[in-house]
Amino acid sequence: MLVRDLVESDIDCEQDLQAVVLTCLYLSYSYMGNEISYPLKPFLVEDSKEKFWDRCLDIVNRLSSNMLRINAEPGYFTEIFTELKACGIGNIVASNMATMGCQTVPVVPCNTGAAATQVA
């Protein structure tokens, strides 16, 4: 649900996509219960922790009610789980496209291509 709602079609590069997905994973683990503590380091792909926490706050502000609804409403849980099973999470394919949830987004390595050429 988080990846589906947060991955934009205009993600600039693979590292940005990875940052969003890992933040979603971190928050998913966090919502499963406060008795379990997860180290932050494996979820950081950027130099700045502030970017990570800003992204976390944005996600919580936008989607917290739906995340809590999954635990509170069995019907909503079933709906989301059924959607997840139907869509699956694919791997990066030969055309540099990644399928995440029901979305397909282009994957471009950071610091390459036209943008890197213009900077150099």
Secondary structure by P-SEA (a helix, b strand, c coil): cccccccccccccaaaaaaaaaaaaaaaaaaccccbbbbcccccccccaaaaaaaaaaaaaccaaaaaaaaccaaaaaaaaaaaaaccccccccccccccccbbbbbbcccccaaaaaac
